[in-house]
Protein backbone atom coordinates (compact mmCIF):
# COMPACT_ATOMS: atom_id res chain seq x y z
CA UNK A 1 0.00 0.00 0.00
CA UNK A 2 3.07 2.23 0.02
CA UNK A 3 3.16 5.12 -2.40
CA UNK A 4 -0.61 5.75 -2.50
CA UNK A 5 -2.61 8.76 -1.34
CA UNK A 6 -4.14 6.89 1.58
CA UNK A 7 -2.77 9.26 4.21
CA UNK A 8 -4.33 12.36 2.69
CA UNK A 9 -7.68 10.86 1.66
CA UNK A 10 -8.46 8.45 4.50
CA UNK A 11 -10.59 10.08 7.29
CA UNK A 12 -8.09 9.39 10.07
CA UNK A 13 -8.95 12.67 11.79
CA UNK A 14 -12.45 11.32 12.36
CA UNK A 15 -11.38 7.78 13.18
CA UNK A 16 -8.75 8.62 15.78
CA UNK A 17 -6.45 5.80 16.81
CA UNK A 18 -6.28 5.31 20.56
CA UNK A 19 -2.66 5.40 21.69
CA UNK A 20 -3.42 3.18 24.67
CA UNK A 21 -6.57 1.16 23.96
CA UNK A 22 -8.36 0.24 27.20
CA UNK A 23 -9.85 -3.21 27.84
CA UNK A 24 -13.42 -3.02 26.57
CA UNK A 25 -15.97 -5.67 25.68
CA UNK A 26 -17.87 -5.41 22.41
CA UNK A 27 -19.07 -7.21 19.32
CA UNK A 28 -19.33 -7.04 15.55
CA UNK A 29 -21.41 -4.32 13.88
CA UNK A 30 -20.76 -4.95 10.20
CA UNK A 31 -18.34 -6.46 7.72
CA UNK A 32 -17.30 -5.75 4.15
CA UNK A 33 -19.74 -6.00 1.27
CA UNK A 34 -16.86 -6.61 -1.13
CA UNK A 35 -15.40 -10.03 -0.35
CA UNK A 36 -12.52 -9.52 -2.80
CA UNK A 37 -10.71 -7.36 -0.23
CA UNK A 38 -8.71 -9.59 2.07
CA UNK A 39 -7.83 -9.17 5.73
CA UNK A 40 -4.15 -8.93 4.80
CA UNK A 41 -4.86 -6.03 2.42
CA UNK A 42 -6.77 -4.22 5.18
CA UNK A 43 -3.89 -4.83 7.59
CA UNK A 44 -1.35 -3.34 5.15
CA UNK A 45 -3.60 -0.33 4.51
CA UNK A 46 -4.18 0.50 8.18
CA UNK A 47 -0.53 -0.11 9.01
CA UNK A 48 0.52 2.37 6.29
CA UNK A 49 -1.87 5.00 7.70
CA UNK A 50 -1.76 4.49 11.47
CA UNK A 51 1.32 2.37 12.11
CA UNK A 52 1.13 -0.89 14.05
CA UNK A 53 -2.23 -1.95 15.54
CA UNK A 54 -2.84 -1.11 19.19
CA UNK A 55 -4.31 -4.62 19.64
CA UNK A 56 -6.33 -3.69 22.73
CA UNK A 57 -4.27 -6.25 24.68
CA UNK A 58 -3.38 -4.36 27.85
CA UNK A 59 -3.48 -6.96 30.61
CA UNK A 60 -5.17 -9.53 28.40
CA UNK A 61 -4.15 -13.04 27.33
CA UNK A 62 -6.00 -14.35 24.30
CA UNK A 63 -7.40 -17.86 24.07
CA UNK A 64 -6.47 -18.63 20.46
CA UNK A 65 -5.22 -17.12 17.21
CA UNK A 66 -8.59 -16.48 15.58
CA UNK A 67 -8.00 -12.75 16.03
CA UNK A 68 -4.41 -11.67 15.39
CA UNK A 69 -4.71 -7.89 14.88
CA UNK A 70 -6.92 -5.03 15.95
CA UNK A 71 -7.02 -1.24 15.61
CA UNK A 72 -9.28 0.50 18.14
CA UNK A 73 -10.56 3.97 17.16
CA UNK A 74 -12.44 6.72 18.91
CA UNK A 75 -15.14 8.74 17.12
CA UNK A 76 -17.54 11.38 18.43
CA UNK A 77 -20.07 8.57 18.97
CA UNK A 78 -17.87 6.09 20.85
CA UNK A 79 -15.27 3.39 20.25
CA UNK A 80 -14.88 1.24 17.13
CA UNK A 81 -12.45 -1.54 16.27
CA UNK A 82 -11.34 -2.99 12.96
CA UNK A 83 -10.06 -6.53 13.45
CA UNK A 84 -9.54 -9.89 11.78
CA UNK A 85 -11.35 -13.07 12.75
CA UNK A 86 -10.45 -16.37 11.11
CA UNK A 87 -8.75 -14.45 8.26
CA UNK A 88 -11.79 -12.23 7.62
CA UNK A 89 -12.07 -8.58 8.65
CA UNK A 90 -14.89 -6.75 10.39
CA UNK A 91 -15.74 -3.58 12.29
CA UNK A 92 -17.25 -3.76 15.75
CA UNK A 93 -18.09 -1.57 18.72
CA UNK A 94 -16.22 -1.35 22.01
CA UNK A 95 -17.83 -0.48 25.32
CA UNK A 96 -21.31 0.78 24.25
CA UNK A 97 -23.23 0.88 20.97
CA UNK A 98 -25.61 3.52 19.64
CA UNK A 99 -27.13 4.51 16.28
CA UNK A 100 -24.40 7.03 15.57
CA UNK A 101 -21.71 4.40 16.13
CA UNK A 102 -23.49 2.03 13.75
CA UNK A 103 -23.28 4.70 11.05
CA UNK A 104 -19.61 5.28 11.91
CA UNK A 105 -18.95 1.56 11.44
CA UNK A 106 -20.46 1.65 7.94
CA UNK A 107 -18.37 4.72 7.10
CA UNK A 108 -15.21 2.99 8.28
CA UNK A 109 -15.92 -0.12 6.20
CA UNK A 110 -16.60 2.09 3.16
CA UNK A 111 -13.45 4.16 3.73
CA UNK A 112 -11.29 1.04 4.05
CA UNK A 113 -12.86 -0.58 0.98
CA UNK A 114 -12.36 2.53 -1.18
CA UNK A 115 -8.79 3.05 0.03
CA UNK A 116 -7.78 -0.55 -0.68
CA UNK A 117 -9.31 -0.37 -4.17
CA UNK A 118 -7.51 2.91 -4.85
CA UNK A 119 -4.24 1.42 -3.64
CA UNK A 120 -4.68 -1.54 -5.99
CA UNK A 121 -5.35 0.78 -8.90
CA UNK A 122 -2.32 2.92 -8.12
CA UNK A 123 0.14 0.07 -7.72
CA UNK A 124 2.68 0.16 -10.54
CA UNK A 125 4.88 -2.71 -11.56
CA UNK A 126 8.17 -2.32 -9.75
CA UNK A 127 11.22 -2.15 -11.98
CA UNK A 128 13.17 -5.35 -11.52
CA UNK A 129 16.42 -4.84 -9.68
CA UNK A 130 19.04 -7.55 -10.08
CA UNK A 131 20.84 -6.53 -6.90
CA UNK A 132 17.62 -6.41 -4.82
CA UNK A 133 16.58 -9.81 -6.15
CA UNK A 134 19.99 -11.25 -5.26
CA UNK A 135 20.02 -9.83 -1.73
CA UNK A 136 16.41 -10.87 -1.03
CA UNK A 137 17.38 -14.44 -1.82
CA UNK A 138 19.65 -14.71 1.25
CA UNK A 139 16.94 -14.03 3.77
CA UNK A 140 14.38 -16.01 1.80
CA UNK A 141 16.70 -19.01 1.72
CA UNK A 142 17.21 -18.92 5.48
CA UNK A 143 13.44 -18.75 6.00
CA UNK A 144 12.94 -21.74 3.71
CA UNK A 145 15.75 -23.60 5.49
CA UNK A 146 14.00 -23.10 8.82
CA UNK A 147 10.84 -24.55 7.30
CA UNK A 148 12.76 -27.48 5.80
CA UNK A 149 14.38 -28.18 9.17
CA UNK A 150 11.05 -28.02 11.00
CA UNK A 151 9.28 -30.29 8.51
CA UNK A 152 12.20 -32.66 7.91
CA UNK A 153 12.56 -31.80 4.20
CA UNK A 154 16.12 -33.08 3.90
CA UNK A 155 16.56 -32.94 0.13
CA UNK A 156 15.12 -29.43 0.01
CA UNK A 157 17.54 -28.50 2.77
CA UNK A 158 20.52 -29.76 0.74
CA UNK A 159 19.41 -27.76 -2.33
CA UNK A 160 18.88 -24.60 -0.28
CA UNK A 161 22.25 -24.89 1.48
CA UNK A 162 24.01 -25.35 -1.87
CA UNK A 163 22.30 -22.21 -3.23
CA UNK A 164 23.05 -20.25 -0.07
CA UNK A 165 26.75 -21.11 -0.13
CA UNK A 166 26.96 -20.19 -3.81
CA UNK A 167 25.32 -16.83 -3.08
CA UNK A 168 27.61 -16.08 -0.14
CA UNK A 169 30.72 -16.90 -2.13
CA UNK A 170 29.56 -14.57 -4.90
CA UNK A 171 29.18 -11.84 -2.29
CA UNK A 172 32.75 -12.43 -1.10
CA UNK A 173 34.02 -11.95 -4.66
CA UNK A 174 32.10 -8.68 -5.00
CA UNK A 175 33.33 -7.36 -1.65
CA UNK A 176 36.94 -8.34 -2.38
CA UNK A 177 36.94 -6.80 -5.86
CA UNK A 178 35.51 -3.57 -4.43
CA UNK A 179 38.23 -3.46 -1.78
CA UNK A 180 40.90 -4.02 -4.42
CA UNK A 181 39.48 -1.42 -6.82
CA UNK A 182 38.46 1.05 -4.08
CA UNK A 183 34.98 1.48 -5.59
CA UNK A 184 31.44 0.07 -5.29
CA UNK A 185 31.18 -1.55 -8.72
CA UNK A 186 29.23 -4.83 -8.94
CA UNK A 187 29.90 -7.30 -11.73
CA UNK A 188 26.37 -8.37 -12.69
CA UNK A 189 27.65 -11.77 -13.83
CA UNK A 190 28.06 -12.54 -10.13
CA UNK A 191 24.45 -11.73 -9.23
CA UNK A 192 22.27 -12.54 -12.24
CA UNK A 193 22.04 -15.09 -15.03
CA UNK A 194 20.29 -14.16 -18.26
CA UNK A 195 18.58 -16.97 -20.12
CA UNK A 196 21.02 -17.05 -23.03
CA UNK A 197 23.80 -14.86 -21.72
CA UNK A 198 27.18 -15.59 -20.11
CA UNK A 199 27.31 -16.67 -16.47
CA UNK A 200 29.58 -18.13 -13.81
CA UNK A 201 28.88 -21.69 -12.67
CA UNK A 202 29.16 -22.79 -9.05
CA UNK A 203 32.41 -24.59 -9.81
CA UNK A 204 33.86 -21.43 -11.35
CA UNK A 205 32.86 -19.44 -8.28
CA UNK A 206 34.57 -22.02 -6.03
CA UNK A 207 37.72 -21.71 -8.13
CA UNK A 208 37.67 -17.88 -8.11
CA UNK A 209 37.38 -17.56 -4.32
CA UNK A 210 40.21 -20.04 -3.81
CA UNK A 211 42.51 -18.44 -6.38
CA UNK A 212 41.92 -15.00 -4.83
CA UNK A 213 42.70 -16.53 -1.40
CA UNK A 214 39.32 -15.49 -0.02
CA UNK A 215 38.87 -18.97 1.44
CA UNK A 216 41.53 -21.46 2.48
CA UNK A 217 42.34 -24.80 0.84
CA UNK A 218 40.54 -26.85 3.48
CA UNK A 219 37.26 -24.95 3.11
CA UNK A 220 37.56 -25.01 -0.69
CA UNK A 221 37.93 -28.80 -0.60
CA UNK A 222 34.94 -29.18 1.75
CA UNK A 223 32.66 -27.01 -0.41
CA UNK A 224 33.57 -28.98 -3.52
CA UNK A 225 32.97 -32.26 -1.69
CA UNK A 226 29.55 -31.08 -0.50
CA UNK A 227 28.65 -30.00 -4.00
CA UNK A 228 29.56 -33.47 -5.30
CA UNK A 229 27.18 -35.00 -2.75
CA UNK A 230 24.50 -32.51 -3.73
CA UNK A 231 24.85 -33.62 -7.37
CA UNK A 232 24.56 -37.27 -6.35
CA UNK A 233 21.34 -36.53 -4.47
CA UNK A 234 19.76 -34.41 -7.20
CA UNK A 235 21.03 -36.03 -10.38
CA UNK A 236 22.27 -39.52 -9.52
CA UNK A 237 20.11 -40.82 -6.68
CA UNK A 238 19.34 -43.96 -8.75
CA UNK A 239 22.88 -44.43 -9.99
CA UNK A 240 25.07 -44.10 -6.88
CA UNK A 241 25.26 -45.51 -3.38
CA UNK A 242 23.85 -42.33 -1.84
CA UNK A 243 21.11 -42.93 0.75
CA UNK A 244 18.48 -40.65 2.22
CA UNK A 245 19.87 -41.54 5.63
CA UNK A 246 23.18 -39.89 4.66
CA UNK A 247 21.55 -36.47 4.35
CA UNK A 248 21.54 -35.35 8.01
CA UNK A 249 25.33 -35.62 8.11
CA UNK A 250 25.65 -33.59 4.89
CA UNK A 251 23.26 -30.96 6.27
CA UNK A 252 25.42 -30.59 9.39
CA UNK A 253 28.50 -30.17 7.24
CA UNK A 254 26.71 -27.60 5.09
CA UNK A 255 25.77 -25.57 8.18
CA UNK A 256 29.38 -25.55 9.38
CA UNK A 257 30.60 -24.49 5.93
CA UNK A 258 27.92 -21.79 5.85
CA UNK A 259 29.12 -20.42 9.20
CA UNK A 260 32.72 -20.29 7.94
CA UNK A 261 31.81 -18.47 4.73
CA UNK A 262 29.49 -16.13 6.62
CA UNK A 263 32.45 -15.18 8.84
CA UNK A 264 34.47 -14.39 5.68
CA UNK A 265 31.65 -12.12 4.44
CA UNK A 266 31.49 -10.40 7.84
CA UNK A 267 35.25 -9.76 7.85
CA UNK A 268 35.20 -8.34 4.31
CA UNK A 269 32.25 -6.08 5.15
CA UNK A 270 34.04 -4.88 8.29
CA UNK A 271 37.11 -4.08 6.20
CA UNK A 272 34.99 -2.09 3.75
CA UNK A 273 33.55 -0.04 6.62
CA UNK A 274 37.02 0.49 8.05
CA UNK A 275 38.43 1.68 4.71
CA UNK A 276 35.30 3.57 3.70
CA UNK A 277 35.09 1.87 0.30
CA UNK A 278 32.64 -0.49 -1.36
CA UNK A 279 28.94 -1.07 -0.87
CA UNK A 280 29.00 -1.74 2.89
CA UNK A 281 28.13 1.20 5.11
CA UNK A 282 27.64 1.45 8.87
CA UNK A 283 24.24 2.81 9.85
CA UNK A 284 22.03 3.34 12.90
CA UNK A 285 20.30 0.40 14.56
CA UNK A 286 17.17 -0.64 12.68
CA UNK A 287 13.77 0.13 14.17
CA UNK A 288 11.15 -2.62 14.48
CA UNK A 289 9.18 -1.13 11.59
CA UNK A 290 12.30 -1.21 9.40
CA UNK A 291 12.92 -4.83 10.39
CA UNK A 292 9.34 -5.68 9.46
CA UNK A 293 9.78 -4.01 6.07
CA UNK A 294 12.95 -6.00 5.42
CA UNK A 295 11.12 -9.22 6.32
CA UNK A 296 8.35 -8.37 3.86
CA UNK A 297 10.96 -7.80 1.15
CA UNK A 298 12.52 -11.20 1.83
CA UNK A 299 9.15 -12.91 1.48
CA UNK A 300 8.72 -11.37 -1.97
CA UNK A 301 11.43 -13.75 -3.16
CA UNK A 302 9.31 -16.63 -1.88
CA UNK A 303 6.04 -15.45 -3.44
CA UNK A 304 5.64 -11.87 -4.71
CA UNK A 305 1.93 -12.43 -5.49
CA UNK A 306 1.05 -12.61 -1.77
CA UNK A 307 0.49 -9.72 0.63
CA UNK A 308 3.12 -10.47 3.27
CA UNK A 309 2.46 -8.94 6.66
CA UNK A 310 4.40 -9.04 9.91
CA UNK A 311 1.99 -9.04 12.82
CA UNK A 312 2.96 -7.85 16.31
CA UNK A 313 3.19 -10.59 18.90
CA UNK A 314 0.19 -11.33 21.10
CA UNK A 315 0.16 -13.44 24.23
CA UNK A 316 -1.97 -16.57 23.85
CA UNK A 317 -3.19 -18.93 26.53
CA UNK A 318 -2.47 -22.07 24.47
CA UNK A 319 0.34 -23.02 22.11
CA UNK A 320 -0.37 -23.11 18.38
N, C-alpha and C positions, 0 to 999 in steps of 0.2 A: 504493500500500500504506500510505499515511500514515493515521494515525488508527485503526489496528487495535491489537489486543493482542499483536502479534507479539513485541515486546521482552520481555514478561513470560512468555509461554508457550513461546517457542522455546528449545531447550536449548543456548543459546550458552555456558553455563558448561562444558558437556561438550565441545562443538565450539569450541575456543578458536582464534580467529584469530591467525595468526602475524604479528607486526608487521613482521618482515623475513624474508619467505619465502626460504629458501636454494634454490639450483639443485639440483633432484632429478629423476631420471628416474622414470617410472612408467607406469601404463596404466589403462584403464577397469576398474572392478569391476562396476558396475551402473548402469542408467538408470531413468527413471520408468516405472511401470506405467500411469499415466494420461497418455495422449498429448494431452489437452486443455489441459494446463498448458504454456505456452510458455516458451522460454528468456528472453524479455524479462520475463515475469512473475516468473521466478525471480530475475533480475537485480535488479528493483525491490524484491523481498522482502529479499534479502540486503543490498542497499545500505541499506535502511531499518533493518536490525538491526545490521550491522557497519560501515557506511560503505563507502567505495570499495574495490573488490577490490585485493588485494595483488599480483595478476598473476604472481607468481613470475618476474619478468623481470630480476632483478639480473644484469647482465653478459650478457644474452642478446638476440639479434636473431632475430626469428621469420621463417620462410620466407614465410608467406602469412597471409591473414586468416580462415582457417577457425576459429581459436580467438581470440576477441576479449576475453574476460574470464575471470577465474579467482580464486577464493578458496581459499587453502590453510589447512587447519585442523590442529591437533594434538589427538589424543585420547590416552587412556592406552595405546592399542594401536599408535600410530604416527601417520603423516601421511596426511590425506585432502585431496582437492581437488574442489570443485564447479566445473565449467567448461562453456562452450558449445563445440560443434563442428558447423560447418555449420548453425547456427541451431537445434540441438538441445542439450539439457543432459544431463550425466551426472555421476557421482561416481566418482573413481578414486583409486588409492593413489599415494603418493610415497615414494620410497626403497625400503622393503621391505613385503611383504604377509604377513599371517598371518590365521588364522581369526577372531581378535577384530576385526581391522580390516575384514574382510568383513562382519561383523555391524554394525559401526559405519557402514559405507557404506549398508546397508539402512535403518538408523535415520535417517541423514541424509536420504535420499530420502523416507522416510515423513514426517519432520518438515517438510521443505520442502513436500511435497504438501499436507499438512494445513493448514499456515500459509497457503499461497496460496488454498486453498479457503475458509478462514475469512475471509481478507481480501476475497475476492470477495463473500461473503455479507454482510459488514459494510459494504461500500461503499454509501453513500447518495447519491442524486442531489444534486449540488451546486446550490444556489440560483443562478439565473442573475443575474449582475451585469452591468448595462449598461456600467458604467465599466471593469470588467475585460475584457469582450469588446472594447471599443473600444481599450484600450491593447494588448491582445494582438495586435490586427490590425497594428500598426506593425511589430513584429518579424517577424511571419508574412509580411508583404508583402515585407520586405527579403530574407527567406529565399527566397521564391518568385521574387523578381527575380534573385537570384544563380543560381537554377536556370534561369530563362528566358535569362539571359545566356550561361550555359554551353552550353545546348542550342540556342541560336539561335532561341528562341521570340519573335519580334519583336512580333507582335500582342499576345500575352500580356503582354509587357513594357510596351507602351503602356497597356494597361488597368490594370496594376498601378501604374504611375507616376501615372496620373490619380487612382486611388483614394488613393494615398499622399499626394499633394499636397492633395487634399480633406481628408484626415484631419489633416494638419499644420496647415492653415489653420483648421480647427475648433478645434484645440488653442490656436492663437494667440488666437482670440476668447475662449476660456474663461480663459486666463491674463490677458489684458488686462482683462476684465470683473472678475476677482477683484482685480486691482491697483486698479482704479477704486473698487470697492465695499469694499475692505479686508476681504474674507472669502474663504471657500473654496467658495462655492456653484457648482454646475455645472448649467447649463441643459441638461436631458436632450434637448432638441430638437437640440442640437449633436452628441450622441453616439449617438443611437438613433432608428430610424424604425419606428414601429408600422405594421402592415399598412394600416390605414384611418385612421390619425391624422395630425395635422399634421406637417410636416417642412420642413427647409430644403434647397433644391436646391443643386447645386454653383455655379450662377450666382449665387444669392443669397449664398452664402458668399463668393464672389469680391468681390461688391459690398460686403458688410459690412466685410471686412478693408481694403478701399480707403477706404471712407468714414470708418472709424475711424483711418485713417493708420497702420495696422499694417504695410502694405507700400506701396512707392512706386508711382507711376504706370507706370513702365517695367516693373516686375515684374508689375503687374496686367495690363498689356496682353499681356505674354508668356504668362501663364497662360491668359488667355482665348483667345489664338491657338492654343496647344497643345491646349486643350479642343476648339476647332473642328476641328483635324486629327484628334483622337481620334474625334469624331463622324463624320467622313468615313470613317475606317477601319472603324468598327463598324457604322454605319448606312447609309453611302452609298458603299460600295466599288464597287458596280456603276454608280453614277450620277454619279460625279465623276472627275476626272483623277488621283486619288490612285493611287500605285503602291507595291507592296511594297518596292521599292528606295528609296523615300523614308523608310522607317521608321528606319534607323540615325541619320539626321540628327535626326529628332524625338526619338529616345531620348536622344541627347546633350544636346539642349536641355532635355529633362525632367530629366536628372540635374543640370544646372546650376541649373535653377529649384528643384529639391529642395534643393540645397546652400544656396541663398539663403534659402529659407523655414526650413530647419533652423536657420540662424544666427539668424533672428528668434525662433524658439522658444527657443533657447539664451539669448538676451539677455533675453527675458521671464522665463524661469525664474530667471536670475541676479538679476534685479531683485526677484522674489518672495522669494528667499533673503535678499537685502540688506535688504528692508523687513520681513521676517518675516511676510508675509501670503500667503494663497493655499494651493494644494495642494502646492507645491514645497518640499521640505525637504532640507537638507544632512545626509548621514549618513556613517557610516564606510565605508571601501572594502569592496566585496563580496568574500566568500570564494569559492573555486572551487565549493564545494557550493551556495552561493546562486546563483552564475551558472548552474550546471547546472539548478537548479530553475526559474529564469527561462526558460531555453531550453525546458524541458519545457512550461511554461505557454504559450509562443509557439506551439509545435507543436500545442497543443490547438485553436487557431484553424484550423489546416490540416486536422486530422482528430482529433477528440476520442475516436473509437472505438479508436484505436491506443494501445498502451503505449509512449510515447516514452521512450527512455533516452539518456543522454549517457555514452558509454564513455570511460574514460581512454585517452590515447594510448599505443600500443605502437610500438616500432621494428621495421619490417619490412624484409627484405632486398630485396624487389622492390616496385616501384610497383604501385598498384591496377590 
